[in-house]
């Protein structure tokens, strides 16, 4: 009979480190985290600051109180891509706030039809350019991985 492996529960600080890696992988800013979670930007800055001991202090408090944490890491996406029937055009949808959609033509390598999904998201021209640059980088990485 196999001996049962003990369950290892991560500390709150270990969970936060995993979350920080995911935030960094997706290039999310504190502003974007605030827009999508309604957590105040100041509090997010405290949580994400490596020099701040708040998370480690909370972790020690919960350990003392005998709390255990477990979590499931699920697929997290910031963008969706769909192909046209001819597979020459891509539709890129940013699925986190601010939501927008843009099309990309693989033949001309140009973006067109940039549209904010929710009309209340009236972004400035500078913000739109930032979003387009982010999407361009995302598409470039996507096409590098999927050259078909």
C-alpha positions in Angstrom: 0.0 0.0 0.0 1.4 3.4 -1.0 2.0 5.9 1.7 0.0 9.0 1.2 2.0 12.1 0.4 1.4 15.0 2.8 -0.5 17.9 1.3 1.7 21.0 1.1 -0.2 24.2 1.5 1.3 27.3 0.1 1.6 30.4 2.2 -0.2 33.6 1.3 3.2 35.1 0.3 3.8 32.1 -2.1 0.4 32.6 -3.7 1.1 36.3 -4.1 4.5 35.5 -5.7 2.7 33.3 -8.3 0.2 36.1 -8.9 3.0 38.6 -9.4 4.6 36.3 -12.0 1.2 36.1 -13.9 0.8 39.8 -13.7 4.3 40.3 -15.1 3.8 37.6 -17.9 0.7 39.5 -19.1 2.4 43.0 -18.7 -0.5 44.2 -16.6 -0.2 47.6 -15.0 -1.6 48.6 -11.6 -4.1 50.8 -13.5 -5.4 47.8 -15.5 -5.6 45.7 -12.3 -7.6 48.5 -10.7 -9.9 48.8 -13.7 -10.7 45.1 -13.7 -10.9 44.4 -10.0 -11.9 47.7 -8.4 -9.1 47.3 -5.8 -7.7 50.8 -5.1 -4.4 51.5 -7.0 -2.7 52.4 -3.7 -3.5 49.1 -2.2 -2.4 47.2 -5.3 0.9 49.1 -5.2 1.4 48.0 -1.6 0.7 44.4 -2.4 2.9 44.3 -5.4 5.9 46.2 -3.9 8.7 43.6 -3.2 10.2 45.8 -0.5 6.9 46.0 1.4 6.4 43.3 4.1 2.6 43.5 4.3 2.0 40.2 2.5 4.7 38.4 4.5 3.2 39.8 7.7 -0.2 38.6 6.8 1.2 35.2 5.8 2.8 34.9 9.3 -0.4 35.9 11.0 -2.4 33.3 9.1 0.2 30.7 9.8 -0.1 31.5 13.5 -3.9 31.3 13.4 -3.5 27.9 11.6 -5.2 29.0 8.3 -4.3 27.0 5.2 -4.6 28.2 1.7 -5.0 26.2 -1.5 -5.6 27.6 -5.0 -6.3 26.4 -8.5 -4.4 28.1 -11.2 -6.6 28.5 -14.2 -6.0 29.7 -17.7 -5.8 33.5 -17.7 -6.0 35.4 -21.0 -6.0 39.1 -21.8 -6.7 38.7 -25.6 -8.6 36.4 -27.9 -7.7 35.8 -31.5 -9.9 34.5 -34.2 -9.2 33.9 -37.9 -11.2 34.8 -40.9 -12.3 31.9 -43.2 -9.4 32.6 -45.5 -7.0 32.8 -42.5 -5.5 36.0 -43.9 -7.1 38.3 -41.3 -7.1 38.1 -37.5 -9.7 39.6 -35.2 -8.0 40.5 -31.9 -10.2 41.2 -28.9 -8.8 42.5 -25.6 -11.0 40.8 -23.0 -9.9 42.9 -20.0 -10.7 46.5 -19.3 -10.5 48.7 -21.3 -12.0 46.3 -23.8 -11.4 46.8 -27.5 -11.3 45.0 -30.8 -9.0 45.4 -33.8 -8.5 43.5 -37.0 -5.1 42.6 -38.5 -4.4 41.8 -42.2 -1.6 39.3 -42.5 -1.0 40.2 -46.2 -0.5 44.0 -45.6 0.6 43.6 -42.0 -1.6 46.5 -41.0 -4.2 47.0 -38.3 -7.7 48.4 -39.1 -11.1 48.9 -37.5 -9.9 49.7 -33.9 -13.0 49.9 -31.8 -13.6 50.3 -28.1 -16.1 47.5 -27.1 -17.9 49.4 -24.4 -18.9 52.9 -25.4 -18.3 54.2 -21.9 -14.6 53.5 -22.5 -13.9 56.7 -24.4 -10.1 56.5 -24.5 -7.8 59.4 -25.4 -5.8 59.1 -28.5 -2.7 58.4 -26.4 -4.5 55.6 -24.6 -5.7 54.1 -27.9 -2.1 54.2 -29.2 -0.8 52.5 -26.1 -3.5 49.8 -26.6 -2.6 49.4 -30.3 1.1 49.0 -29.4 0.2 46.4 -26.8 -1.9 44.5 -29.3 0.8 44.8 -32.0 3.3 43.2 -29.6 0.8 40.4 -28.7 0.1 39.7 -32.4 3.8 39.6 -33.2 4.4 37.1 -30.4 1.3 35.1 -31.6 2.5 35.0 -35.2 6.0 34.0 -34.2 4.6 31.0 -32.3 1.9 30.2 -35.0 3.5 31.0 -38.3 0.9 29.2 -40.5 
